[in-house]
Structures are given as C-alpha cells and as structure tokens.
Amino acid sequence: MKFHVLSLLVACLAWTGCAANKFKTLAPAPTPAMAEKSGQPLSTLEQGRVVFLAQCGRCHEHQFPDTVNSKDWHVVVPGMAWNAGISKSDEKAVLAYVLAAKVKK
C-alpha cells in the first residue's frame, strides 16, 4: 500500500512540474528584448503576464500567445476582460503582453 501512495505522489509531482514548464514555455516571462520590440514598458508586460496567468485560466483553458493571431487578440482580450471584470489598465497590460509574447522570436 505504501508503494502505491508513494508512486502516486511521485506521479503528481512530475505532472505538476511538467505543467509548470508548459506555462513557462507557452507564457514566456517578459524580457527587455520583448519590451523593446513591442514598444511597451517591461513593467507593463510583466503586469500583463501576471494578470494573464492569474485570470485567463479561471474560466477556461489558457489560450497562449502563439495560439491566437494578433488581430484576434485585439477582440478576445477586451471581451474576456469585460467578462472577468478586470480593470482597463489590466486589460491593456494583458493585450500588450500577449502581443509582445507573439513577437518574441
């Protein structure tokens, strides 16, 4: 019995680590290069990522920056921000972040 519990615990920890790595890859942390390319302050991109990770997965799976085209983000973010009840400044920061994260390459 102890072996099964230990195996389950190890599997859960491994899955959690994989999920965290997925978020790091698919929702990259803002960098000075991203800020420069996007023309947005790094602090705005950081705020946008924090709000994106905290809010956008509360009602549905995260749609990561590279999974939606830039034109659609301009429609999706305001609609979802309204649904989630987030502030206009957070909405603008999320939009700035997802657009900057798309041009990171």
N, C-alpha and C positions, 0 to 999 in steps of 0.2 A: 504494500500500500504506500509506504514512504517513497518508493522509487517512482510510482506514478505521479504523486504530488510534486516531487522534485522535477520530473520530466515536464510536467505541465507548467511549472514555474519558469523553467528554462525556456520553454517554447514561447511563453508570453513575453518574457524579457527580450527574446530575439525578435519577435514580431514588433514590439514597441520600438526597438532600435531601428528596424527597417522602416517603419512608418516615419520616424523622426528624420531619417536620412532622405526619404522621399520628399518630405516637406522642405528640407534644406536645399535639395536639388531643384524641385519644381517651384519653390517660392524663395529664390535666392536673396540673401541679405544684400541690401543696397551697398554699393561701393562708390568711392569718389568718381570712378570712371563712368558708372551709370548716371550719376548726377550730372557730370559734365556733358555726356552725350544727350541727355534728355533736357538739359537746361533747367533742371529743378534742383532746389537745395537738398543736400543729403539728408538733413533733418526731416524734410517733408517726405522723402522716400521712406525713411525709417518709420515715421509715424504711419504712413500708408501700409507698410508691411505688417506692423503690429495690429492695426485695425483689420486688415485683410485676414490675417491668421486667426484673430480672436472672433470676428463677427461672421465672416463669409461661410464658415463651415457649421454655423449653429443651426441653420435650417436645411442645408443641402450639402452635398459633397463640394469641396473646393474646386473651382474651375481655375486652374493655374494659368498664369500669364500667357504661356505659349499655346494654350488650348483654345483661345478665343482670338479672333483677329482684332486689330486696333480699332477699326470702325465700330465693331460690335461692343467693345468695352465702353465706348462713349454713350451707348444706350443702356447697357447692362448695369453699369455702376450706379448711375442716378436712380434707376428703378429699384435696384436692390437696396440702396442706401435709404430710400424712402420707406421701403418695406421694413427694414431693420430699425428705422428710427435713429439713424446716426446723423451727426451734425454735418452741416455743409462743409466745414473745414476738414472733417474726417473723410467725407465723400471725395473732396478734391485731392486729398492725400492718397487715398486708395487708387483713384484713377491715375494720378501721377506715378505711383508705384508700379501698377500693372503695365502701364505703357513703357516705363523705363526698363522694367524687367524683360520685356519683349525685345528690346534693342541691346541687351547686354552682350550679345555675341559679337 
